[in-house]
């Protein structure tokens, strides 16, 4: 693009970051992120979302958590999509404590977890023998108007 005199936009950079993150090339995704910032673009919630999604998919919750926290420090409004990604990541590593904490934080901010986030968290709670907490969360999910689903 640059050879043809076309300046990449923030959207262009974010699409490239997403492509590398989805193909498990997180190092390349972060390189594009650095190029984006060097070009004077400020990453937004969508850019951070694709980076966080890639990190969560790869089980790198430590780095995902750092990015998640930096979003708040940069006064970016974290949306329900990013919260749900983090919840899924924590459930993937059997960290029901952090998943529950994020569910509560979402509620405090007026954001609604999706069925998959509730289900993942309930599944981790059950896996860890926390039946009462799982039941409370299931009831909370139903009371919020979400219907439980079962995957076969």
N, C-alpha and C positions, 0 to 999 in steps of 0.2 A: 504494500500500500504506500509506504513512504517513498519507495523508488518511483512511484507514479504520481507523487505529489499529493497523495490523499492522506489526510491526517486522521488517525484512528480516534474514535470517540470513546467516552466512558463505557457506552454499551458494547462497542467492539472489544474493548479490553475485558469486560465482564464475560462476554461470550467465550473468548479465548480461555480465560481462567476456568470457566465452567467446563469447557471441553477437556482441558488437562486434568481437572479434578475428577471428572467422571471416568477418565481412562487411567486413574490411579497414578498420575504423574504430578504429585503435589509440589515437588520441588520446582517444576516448570510453572505450575499455577502461581506459586509465590514469586517467581521471577517476573511473570507478566504483571502481577500485582505491583511489584517494585517499579517496573517500566511505566505503569499507569500513573503512579504517584510522581515519578520523575517528570512525566509529561505534564504535570500540574493538575491532574484529576484527583478529586477527593473521593475515595471509595464510599459507597452508600450501603444501605442495608442489604441490597441485592448482591452486591459484590462480596460483602462479608458472608452473606448467606451461602453462596456457592463454595466459598472457602471452608466454612464451618461444615457444610454438608460433606465435602470431600474428606475432611479430617475425621468426622464421625463415622463415615463409611469405612475408613481405614483403621478405626479403633484408636485414634489418637485424641482421646478426650482431654488430655492435659493441654495440648495446643488449641483445641477447639474451645476449651474453657477460657483460655487467655484471650482469644479473639472475641468471644462472647462478652467478657468483662470489658474489653477495650471499647466495644461498641457503646456501652453505657458511659464510659469515661469521655468518649467523643460526642456524647449527647445525641447519639443516633437512637431513634425509637425502635427497639427490638420488637418485631412483629410475632404473631402466633406461629408462622412458618418456621422461623429460626428457633423459637422455643421448642416446637415439636421435634425438630432435628436433634436438638440437644437431649431431649428426653429419650428419644430412640437410641441415641448414642450411649447414654448412661444405662439404659435397659440392656443394651447389647453386652455391656461389661458387667452386668448383674449389680449395678449400683442403684438399688431401689431408694436409698436415702436421698441422693441427689435428684433422681427423677421426681420423687414426691415433693421435694423442695421447689423444683421448677414448676410443677403443677400448681402448687400453692401460690408461687410468685405470679404466675399467669392470672390466676383468679384475682389476686390483689390489684393487678393492673387492668382488669376488665377484659382480658383476653380469654378465648375459649380453646381448650385443648381439643384435638380431634379424637375420634373413636380409636384410632390406631395408637395414639399416645396413652390413652387410658388403658387400652387392652395390653399394651406392652408392659406398662407399669404393674397392672394387676397380675400379669403372667410372671413377672420377676418376683413379686411379693409371694405368689403361690409357690414358685420354685424354691424360695427361701423359707417356706413354712410359716409365712406371716399371713395366716388365713383371715384373721379378724381385720387387719389393715386392708387386705384385698376386698373383703366384703364391704367395708366402709367406703372404699373408693368406687366399687361397683355401684353402690347405692347413690353416691354422689354423681356419678356419670349419668345414671338414669334420671335423677332429679333435675339434672341440667338439660334434659331433653334429648340426650343422645341414646340411641339404641345399641345395645351390645350386639356384636356380630361374632360368628364362629367361622374360622377358616378350616377347610378340610384338606 
